[in-house]
Amino acid sequence: MKVKLTLILMEANSSRDSLSSNYLSILIDENRNLPSIYLTTKTVDETLQKLLWEYTSLNRAWSPPQISACRHNKDDLETEILYMAMIPDGICGLKKGSFINLETIRLDEFYGSAIARVPRSIDQCQFG
């Protein structure tokens, strides 16, 4: 069985209203895909850090990615675990890839629904 870790790294644009369509940007690779990596002999934390360092200068301890969703493909014997993290704009030194506005990319429903569940403001948070 293969385990694929996919990262949705979101950058919040502090100059925009948190409910506007161009508030969030996401990191994509040169093929317009979300960054991902297969889990091998390293721990999940080490593998996520390797993925972050491949694309950015971020340390995962500063903005730890959280599990957001999981799906399993029986045909490929592959399980994909989706991790998400949000950072403020201007702190991420990119090594490769780019941040693009969510409105300019079509994402698989699996990823789109995970992003839709992310609170963008205190008004969207549920307490209790």
C-alpha positions as protocol buffer text, in pm:
chain_id: "A"
residue {
  index: 1
  type: MET
  ca { x: 0 y: 0 z: 0 }
}
residue {
  index: 2
  type: LYS
  ca { x: 120 y: 350 z: -87 }
}
residue {
  index: 3
  type: VAL
  ca { x: 50 y: 649 z: 136 }
}
residue {
  index: 4
  type: LYS
  ca { x: 54 y: 987 z: -34 }
}
residue {
  index: 5
  type: LEU
  ca { x: 73 y: 1307 z: 170 }
}
residue {
  index: 6
  type: THR
  ca { x: -73 y: 1610 z: -8 }
}
residue {
  index: 7
  type: LEU
  ca { x: -28 y: 1961 z: 127 }
}
residue {
  index: 8
  type: ILE
  ca { x: -258 y: 2255 z: 83 }
}
residue {
  index: 9
  type: LEU
  ca { x: -52 y: 2551 z: 197 }
}
residue {
  index: 10
  type: MET
  ca { x: -275 y: 2858 z: 202 }
}
residue {
  index: 11
  type: GLU
  ca { x: -148 y: 3213 z: 219 }
}
residue {
  index: 12
  type: ALA
  ca { x: -391 y: 3468 z: 367 }
}
residue {
  index: 13
  type: ASN
  ca { x: -370 y: 3812 z: 206 }
}
residue {
  index: 14
  type: SER
  ca { x: -383 y: 4057 z: 497 }
}
residue {
  index: 15
  type: SER
  ca { x: -469 y: 4350 z: 269 }
}
residue {
  index: 16
  type: ARG
  ca { x: -796 y: 4186 z: 162 }
}
residue {
  index: 17
  type: ASP
  ca { x: -1122 y: 4124 z: 342 }
}
residue {
  index: 18
  type: SER
  ca { x: -1122 y: 3770 z: 482 }
}
residue {
  index: 19
  type: LEU
  ca { x: -1449 y: 3691 z: 305 }
}
residue {
  index: 20
  type: SER
  ca { x: -1339 y: 3817 z: -37 }
}
residue {
  index: 21
  type: SER
  ca { x: -1269 y: 3574 z: -320 }
}
residue {
  index: 22
  type: ASN
  ca { x: -904 y: 3678 z: -344 }
}
residue {
  index: 23
  type: TYR
  ca { x: -821 y: 3647 z: 26 }
}
residue {
  index: 24
  type: LEU
  ca { x: -660 y: 3303 z: -3 }
}
residue {
  index: 25
  type: SER
  ca { x: -388 y: 3182 z: -234 }
}
residue {
  index: 26
  type: ILE
  ca { x: -259 y: 2825 z: -248 }
}
residue {
  index: 27
  type: LEU
  ca { x: 79 y: 2679 z: -328 }
}
residue {
  index: 28
  type: ILE
  ca { x: 97 y: 2481 z: -651 }
}
residue {
  index: 29
  type: ASP
  ca { x: 384 y: 2316 z: -836 }
}
residue {
  index: 30
  type: GLU
  ca { x: 497 y: 2389 z: -1191 }
}
residue {
  index: 31
  type: ASN
  ca { x: 227 y: 2152 z: -1327 }
}
residue {
  index: 32
  type: ARG
  ca { x: -50 y: 2335 z: -1134 }
}
residue {
  index: 33
  type: ASN
  ca { x: -84 y: 2046 z: -889 }
}
residue {
  index: 34
  type: LEU
  ca { x: -79 y: 2056 z: -512 }
}
residue {
  index: 35
  type: PRO
  ca { x: 254 y: 1953 z: -361 }
}
residue {
  index: 36
  type: SER
  ca { x: 260 y: 1589 z: -255 }
}
residue {
  index: 37
  type: ILE
  ca { x: 504 y: 1321 z: -148 }
}
residue {
  index: 38
  type: TYR
  ca { x: 488 y: 949 z: -76 }
}
residue {
  index: 39
  type: LEU
  ca { x: 554 y: 828 z: 275 }
}
residue {
  index: 40
  type: THR
  ca { x: 859 y: 601 z: 286 }
}
residue {
  index: 41
  type: THR
  ca { x: 1080 y: 510 z: 581 }
}
residue {
  index: 42
  type: LYS
  ca { x: 1070 y: 850 z: 751 }
}
residue {
  index: 43
  type: THR
  ca { x: 805 y: 961 z: 999 }
}
residue {
  index: 44
  type: VAL
  ca { x: 505 y: 1163 z: 885 }
}
residue {
  index: 45
  type: ASP
  ca { x: 652 y: 1475 z: 1050 }
}
residue {
  index: 46
  type: GLU
  ca { x: 987 y: 1430 z: 876 }
}
residue {
  index: 47
  type: THR
  ca { x: 816 y: 1366 z: 542 }
}
residue {
  index: 48
  type: LEU
  ca { x: 598 y: 1677 z: 575 }
}
residue {
  index: 49
  type: GLN
  ca { x: 905 y: 1885 z: 661 }
}
residue {
  index: 50
  type: LYS
  ca { x: 1085 y: 1745 z: 356 }
}
residue {
  index: 51
  type: LEU
  ca { x: 790 y: 1847 z: 139 }
}
residue {
  index: 52
  type: LEU
  ca { x: 779 y: 2196 z: 291 }
}
residue {
  index: 53
  type: TRP
  ca { x: 1154 y: 2244 z: 242 }
}
residue {
  index: 54
  type: GLU
  ca { x: 1128 y: 2130 z: -118 }
}
residue {
  index: 55
  type: TYR
  ca { x: 895 y: 2423 z: -192 }
}
residue {
  index: 56
  type: THR
  ca { x: 954 y: 2679 z: 86 }
}
residue {
  index: 57
  type: SER
  ca { x: 1181 y: 2789 z: 366 }
}
residue {
  index: 58
  type: LEU
  ca { x: 915 y: 2718 z: 631 }
}
residue {
  index: 59
  type: ASN
  ca { x: 969 y: 2497 z: 932 }
}
residue {
  index: 60
  type: ARG
  ca { x: 662 y: 2283 z: 997 }
}
residue {
  index: 61
  type: ALA
  ca { x: 683 y: 2359 z: 1370 }
}
residue {
  index: 62
  type: TRP
  ca { x: 604 y: 2724 z: 1294 }
}
residue {
  index: 63
  type: SER
  ca { x: 277 y: 2650 z: 1114 }
}
residue {
  index: 64
  type: PRO
  ca { x: 211 y: 2278 z: 1157 }
}
residue {
  index: 65
  type: PRO
  ca { x: -1 y: 2122 z: 883 }
}
residue {
  index: 66
  type: GLN
  ca { x: -314 y: 1954 z: 1019 }
}
residue {
  index: 67
  type: ILE
  ca { x: -490 y: 1649 z: 876 }
}
residue {
  index: 68
  type: SER
  ca { x: -795 y: 1767 z: 687 }
}
residue {
  index: 69
  type: ALA
  ca { x: -918 y: 1466 z: 491 }
}
residue {
  index: 70
  type: CYS
  ca { x: -831 y: 1119 z: 372 }
}
residue {
  index: 71
  type: ARG
  ca { x: -930 y: 904 z: 75 }
}
residue {
  index: 72
  type: HIS
  ca { x: -844 y: 555 z: -39 }
}
residue {
  index: 73
  type: ASN
  ca { x: -824 y: 423 z: -395 }
}
residue {
  index: 74
  type: LYS
  ca { x: -873 y: 45 z: -388 }
}
residue {
  index: 75
  type: ASP
  ca { x: -760 y: 4 z: -749 }
}
residue {
  index: 76
  type: ASP
  ca { x: -418 y: 161 z: -690 }
}
residue {
  index: 77
  type: LEU
  ca { x: -390 y: 48 z: -329 }
}
residue {
  index: 78
  type: GLU
  ca { x: -316 y: 411 z: -248 }
}
residue {
  index: 79
  type: THR
  ca { x: -429 y: 619 z: 45 }
}
residue {
  index: 80
  type: GLU
  ca { x: -406 y: 996 z: 23 }
}
residue {
  index: 81
  type: ILE
  ca { x: -390 y: 1203 z: 340 }
}
residue {
  index: 82
  type: LEU
  ca { x: -459 y: 1572 z: 296 }
}
residue {
  index: 83
  type: TYR
  ca { x: -278 y: 1817 z: 521 }
}
residue {
  index: 84
  type: MET
  ca { x: -357 y: 2187 z: 540 }
}
residue {
  index: 85
  type: ALA
  ca { x: -179 y: 2489 z: 683 }
}
residue {
  index: 86
  type: MET
  ca { x: -247 y: 2861 z: 662 }
}
residue {
  index: 87
  type: ILE
  ca { x: 20 y: 3128 z: 680 }
}
residue {
  index: 88
  type: PRO
  ca { x: 10 y: 3507 z: 659 }
}
residue {
  index: 89
  type: ASP
  ca { x: 128 y: 3661 z: 333 }
}
residue {
  index: 90
  type: GLY
  ca { x: 485 y: 3771 z: 297 }
}
residue {
  index: 91
  type: ILE
  ca { x: 655 y: 3521 z: 530 }
}
residue {
  index: 92
  type: CYS
  ca { x: 713 y: 3233 z: 293 }
}
residue {
  index: 93
  type: GLY
  ca { x: 1030 y: 3221 z: 88 }
}
residue {
  index: 94
  type: LEU
  ca { x: 946 y: 3004 z: -212 }
}
residue {
  index: 95
  type: LYS
  ca { x: 1209 y: 2772 z: -356 }
}
residue {
  index: 96
  type: LYS
  ca { x: 981 y: 2643 z: -630 }
}
residue {
  index: 97
  type: GLY
  ca { x: 616 y: 2653 z: -723 }
}
residue {
  index: 98
  type: SER
  ca { x: 397 y: 2959 z: -680 }
}
residue {
  index: 99
  type: PHE
  ca { x: 102 y: 3091 z: -486 }
}
residue {
  index: 100
  type: ILE
  ca { x: -207 y: 3146 z: -695 }
}
residue {
  index: 101
  type: ASN
  ca { x: -552 y: 3277 z: -614 }
}
residue {
  index: 102
  type: LEU
  ca { x: -810 y: 3008 z: -548 }
}
residue {
  index: 103
  type: GLU
  ca { x: -1035 y: 3160 z: -813 }
}
residue {
  index: 104
  type: THR
  ca { x: -781 y: 3090 z: -1089 }
}
residue {
  index: 105
  type: ILE
  ca { x: -754 y: 2713 z: -1048 }
}
residue {
  index: 106
  type: ARG
  ca { x: -995 y: 2422 z: -1073 }
}
residue {
  index: 107
  type: LEU
  ca { x: -936 y: 2173 z: -795 }
}
residue {
  index: 108
  type: ASP
  ca { x: -1060 y: 1818 z: -752 }
}
residue {
  index: 109
  type: GLU
  ca { x: -1376 y: 1818 z: -536 }
}
residue {
  index: 110
  type: PHE
  ca { x: -1182 y: 1636 z: -261 }
}
residue {
  index: 111
  type: TYR
  ca { x: -950 y: 1935 z: -223 }
}
residue {
  index: 112
  type: GLY
  ca { x: -1213 y: 2201 z: -287 }
}
residue {
  index: 113
  type: SER
  ca { x: -1444 y: 2075 z: -15 }
}
residue {
  index: 114
  type: ALA
  ca { x: -1156 y: 2064 z: 235 }
}
residue {
  index: 115
  type: ILE
  ca { x: -1069 y: 2426 z: 158 }
}
residue {
  index: 116
  type: ALA
  ca { x: -1434 y: 2530 z: 186 }
}
residue {
  index: 117
  type: ARG
  ca { x: -1442 y: 2401 z: 544 }
}
residue {
  index: 118
  type: VAL
  ca { x: -1154 y: 2627 z: 655 }
}
residue {
  index: 119
  type: PRO
  ca { x: -1273 y: 2925 z: 863 }
}
residue {
  index: 120
  type: ARG
  ca { x: -1152 y: 3254 z: 715 }
}
residue {
  index: 121
  type: SER
  ca { x: -1269 y: 3480 z: 995 }
}
residue {
  index: 122
  type: ILE
  ca { x: -1375 y: 3463 z: 1358 }
}
residue {
  index: 123
  type: ASP
  ca { x: -1738 y: 3487 z: 1238 }
}
residue {
  index: 124
  type: GLN
  ca { x: -1702 y: 3150 z: 1063 }
}
residue {
  index: 125
  type: CYS
  ca { x: -1554 y: 2969 z: 1364 }
}
residue {
  index: 126
  type: GLN
  ca { x: -1781 y: 2750 z: 1573 }
}
residue {
  index: 127
  type: PHE
  ca { x: -1712 y: 2740 z: 1943 }
}
residue {
  index: 128
  type: GLY
  ca { x: -1845 y: 2500 z: 2202 }
}
